Amino acid sequence: MQIFVIRVISLIVIGLIYMIFDLFNKRNIPSWFVYSALAYGIFLTLLYLNLSSILISAAIALVIFLAGYLVYLNGSLGAGDVFEFTTLSLILPFQAFPLLSTIGQLGLPFIISIFMATGIAALVIVPIYYLPKSRIRHIRIGKEIPKGDLGKAILVSAIYLLFAIFLIVDIGVSIEGMAVLILLILGSAMIMLFQKPIAEFMIEYVDVNKFEAGDMIAINLMSPYSIANAKKRVKSFGKLVTPKLIAELKRKRIKNKFPVYKRAVPLAAPIFIGIITSLLFGNLILLLVVH
């Protein structure tokens, strides 16, 4: 029991420190902390003193790291986020029961619960954080909001509503489950509807001299011609800014400015919310289908 309490406290403390660095240190997580937290996670795994438990925990962490690394190479996740997820999976591989719920977690790795809660938290946080900063009062359908995005928002909302009706009628949904559904519907609709103004606020057009390794280029905001031209001139051009890409851009004296996510939401904040939510309620998706 004591070691479980230590694991829970460790999750909260490490998640909190990651969030503080992400919010107040210009999204830079010091390497010493990243590797120290990972080493601590490995230490807690070894404390199981059971080869089977250690191997299972290590296997889950390895899958998380490799999958996260592939997403990182695609430019959709920061390196610090990959290490944080890996560390969290090592600290608590499984959770039998949440602290405020009696719903069993079906033997699912605890990190899956964090993924689910983090995604839902991000859906809510992104519109709340960015919309007040993105000239919301002047946004018009057809200009700042493409009609296609309006259609996507309506379609996604309709699908979620049909899913919600199915769950309510055929299975029954708890109050907590209804809250999850409402957050999913509202968050997804807002992201779809306002994705253009949100993305435009998140980016800055910068040249190679302001590139930093780990930056993400907003390729979705570039024209097909600009993308094709960049890839033709720079073989390593892609969504993720790497030292190799920076060196090649400088060597070929590329003067173009590219849209880079310089004001992207710090993911460590939704992750921290995901940690707390998962510890209290478990896998949020199970709240929809398990009673």
C-alpha positions in Angstrom: 0.0 0.0 0.0 2.8 2.4 0.9 4.6 1.9 -2.4 1.3 2.6 -4.3 1.0 5.9 -2.4 4.6 6.7 -3.4 3.8 5.9 -7.0 0.7 8.1 -7.0 2.5 11.0 -5.4 5.4 10.5 -7.9 3.0 10.8 -10.8 1.5 14.0 -9.5 4.9 15.6 -8.6 6.6 14.7 -11.9 3.6 15.7 -14.0 3.4 19.0 -12.1 7.1 19.8 -12.6 6.9 19.0 -16.3 3.9 21.4 -16.5 5.8 24.2 -14.7 8.8 23.9 -17.0 6.5 23.8 -20.1 4.5 26.8 -19.0 7.2 29.0 -17.5 10.5 28.0 -19.2 9.4 28.6 -22.8 8.4 25.0 -23.3 11.9 23.8 -22.6 12.2 20.8 -20.3 15.8 20.6 -18.9 17.5 17.4 -20.0 18.7 16.7 -16.4 15.1 16.6 -15.2 13.9 14.5 -18.2 16.6 11.8 -17.7 16.4 11.9 -13.9 12.6 11.4 -14.0 13.1 8.5 -16.4 15.7 6.9 -14.2 13.4 7.3 -11.2 10.6 5.6 -13.2 13.0 2.7 -14.0 13.9 2.5 -10.3 10.2 2.2 -9.3 9.8 -0.5 -11.9 12.7 -2.5 -10.4 11.1 -2.2 -7.0 8.5 -4.8 -8.1 11.2 -7.3 -7.4 9.3 -9.7 -9.7 10.8 -10.5 -13.1 7.4 -10.9 -14.8 6.1 -7.5 -13.5 9.3 -5.8 -14.4 9.3 -7.2 -18.0 5.6 -6.2 -18.5 6.2 -2.7 -17.2 9.4 -2.4 -19.4 7.5 -3.7 -22.4 4.7 -1.1 -22.0 7.2 1.7 -21.6 9.2 0.6 -24.7 6.0 0.5 -26.8 5.0 3.9 -25.6 8.5 5.3 -26.3 8.8 3.8 -29.8 5.3 4.9 -30.8 5.9 8.3 -29.3 9.2 8.6 -31.1 7.5 7.9 -34.5 4.9 10.5 -33.7 7.7 12.9 -32.8 9.5 12.3 -36.1 6.2 13.1 -37.8 6.3 16.5 -36.0 3.1 15.9 -34.0 4.6 15.5 -30.5 7.5 17.1 -28.6 10.4 15.0 -27.5 9.8 16.0 -23.9 6.2 14.7 -24.1 7.5 11.4 -25.4 9.8 11.0 -22.4 7.1 12.2 -20.0 4.6 9.5 -21.2 7.3 6.9 -21.0 8.2 7.9 -17.4 4.6 7.9 -16.3 4.0 4.4 -17.7 7.0 3.2 -15.7 5.8 4.7 -12.5 2.4 3.1 -12.6 1.9 0.5 -15.3 -1.6 -0.6 -14.1 -4.3 0.8 -11.9 -6.8 -1.8 -10.6 -9.4 0.8 -9.4 -9.5 4.6 -9.6 -9.5 6.5 -6.3 -13.1 7.8 -6.8 -14.7 5.0 -8.8 -15.5 1.4 -8.4 -15.1 0.6 -12.1 -12.4 -1.9 -12.8 -9.9 -1.0 -15.5 -10.1 -4.3 -17.3 -6.3 -4.8 -17.1 -5.6 -1.9 -19.4 -2.3 -0.1 -19.0 -2.7 3.1 -16.9 -1.0 5.2 -19.6 -4.0 4.5 -21.9 -6.2 6.2 -19.3 -3.8 9.2 -19.3 -3.9 9.3 -23.1 -7.7 9.5 -23.1 -7.9 12.1 -20.4 -5.1 14.2 -21.9 -6.9 14.2 -25.3 -10.2 15.3 -23.8 -8.4 18.0 -21.7 -6.6 19.3 -24.8 -10.0 19.5 -26.7 -11.3 21.7 -24.0 -8.2 23.8 -23.2 -7.2 24.7 -26.8 -10.4 26.6 -27.7 -10.6 28.3 -24.2 -7.0 29.4 -24.4 -6.7 30.5 -28.0 -10.1 31.8 -29.1 -10.0 35.0 -26.9 -6.6 35.7 -28.6 -7.7 35.1 -32.2 -10.1 37.9 -33.0 -13.1 35.9 -32.3 -15.4 38.9 -32.5 -14.5 39.5 -36.1 -14.6 35.9 -37.3 -17.0 35.2 -40.2 -18.2 32.1 -41.9 -16.7 31.8 -45.3 -13.6 33.9 -44.5 -11.9 33.3 -41.2 -14.0 30.1 -40.9 -14.1 28.1 -44.1 -17.5 26.6 -44.9 -15.8 23.2 -45.1 -14.7 23.5 -41.4 -18.3 24.4 -40.5 -19.5 21.3 -42.3 -16.9 19.2 -40.4 -17.9 20.6 -37.1 -21.6 19.8 -37.8 -20.7 16.3 -39.0 -18.5 15.5 -36.0 -21.2 16.8 -33.6 -23.9 14.7 -35.3 -21.8 11.6 -35.1 -21.1 12.1 -31.4 -24.8 12.9 -30.7 -25.9 9.7 -32.5 -23.3 7.8 -30.4 -24.6 9.4 -27.2 -28.2 8.5 -28.0 -27.2 4.9 -28.7 -25.3 4.7 -25.4 -28.2 6.3 -23.4 -30.9 4.2 -24.9 -29.2 0.8 -25.2 -26.6 0.8 -22.4 -27.3 3.7 -20.1 -24.8 6.3 -19.2 -23.7 7.6 -15.7 -23.6 11.3 -14.8 -19.8 11.1 -15.2 -20.2 9.5 -18.6 -22.6 12.2 -19.7 -20.0 14.8 -18.7 -17.4 13.0 -20.8 -19.7 12.9 -23.8 -20.5 16.6 -23.5 -16.9 17.6 -23.3 -16.1 15.4 -26.3 -18.9 17.0 -28.4 -18.2 20.6 -27.5 -14.4 20.3 -27.6 -14.4 18.5 -31.0 -16.9 20.9 -32.5 -15.0 23.9 -31.4 -11.7 22.6 -32.6 -13.2 21.7 -36.0 -15.0 25.0 -36.3 -12.2 27.3 -35.3 -9.1 25.4 -36.4 -8.0 28.0 -38.9 -8.0 31.1 -36.6 -6.5 28.9 -33.8 -3.8 27.6 -36.0 -3.0 31.1 -37.3 -2.6 32.4 -33.8 -0.3 29.5 -32.9 2.2 30.2 -35.7 4.9 32.7 -36.5 6.4 33.1 -39.9 10.2 32.8 -39.3 13.3 32.3 -41.4 15.9 29.6 -40.8 17.8 31.8 -38.3 14.9 31.6 -35.8 14.4 27.8 -36.3 15.0 25.6 -33.2 15.5 21.9 -33.3 12.1 20.4 -32.3 10.0 23.2 -33.8 7.0 22.1 -35.9 6.3 23.6 -39.3 2.7 24.2 -40.0 2.6 22.5 -43.3 -1.2 22.5 -43.3 -1.0 26.3 -43.7 1.3 26.1 -46.6 0.2 25.9 -50.2 0.8 22.7 -52.2 3.1 24.6 -54.4 5.2 26.0 -51.5 5.5 22.5 -50.0 6.5 20.9 -53.3 9.0 23.7 -53.9 10.5 23.4 -50.4 10.9 19.6 -50.7 12.5 20.0 -54.2 15.1 22.4 -52.9 15.6 20.8 -49.4 15.5 17.0 -49.4 15.1 16.8 -45.6 12.2 19.3 -45.5 9.3 18.1 -43.4 7.0 19.0 -40.5 9.7 18.4 -37.8 12.6 20.9 -37.6 15.8 18.9 -37.1 19.4 20.0 -36.9 19.9 18.4 -40.3 17.1 20.5 -41.8 18.4 23.7 -40.3 21.9 23.0 -41.6 20.6 22.2 -45.1 18.5 25.4 -45.2 21.5 27.5 -44.2 23.8 25.7 -46.6 21.5 26.4 -49.5 20.8 29.9 -48.3 17.0 29.5 -48.2 15.6 32.9 -47.4 11.9 31.9 -47.3 9.9 32.3 -44.1 7.9 29.3 -42.9 4.9 29.1 -40.6 6.2 27.5 -37.3 4.1 26.6 -34.2 5.9 29.0 -31.9 2.8 29.5 -29.7 1.5 25.9 -29.5 -0.3 24.9 -26.3 2.1 23.4 -23.8 1.0 19.7 -23.8 2.3 19.1 -20.3 -0.7 21.0 -18.9 -3.3 18.7 -20.5 -1.1 15.8 -19.5 -1.1 16.9 -15.8 -4.9 17.2 -16.0 -5.0 13.7 -17.6 -2.9 12.3 -14.7 -5.2 13.7 -12.0 -8.4 12.7 -13.8 -7.1 9.2 -14.5 -6.1 8.7 -10.9 -9.5 9.8 -9.7 -11.8 8.3 -12.3 -9.7 5.8 -14.4 -10.2 5.4 -18.1 -12.9 7.9 -19.1 -14.1 5.8 -22.0 -15.0 3.1 -19.5 -17.3 5.5 -17.8 -19.4 5.4 -21.0 -19.9 1.7 -21.3 -19.2 0.1 -17.9 -21.5 0.4 -14.8 
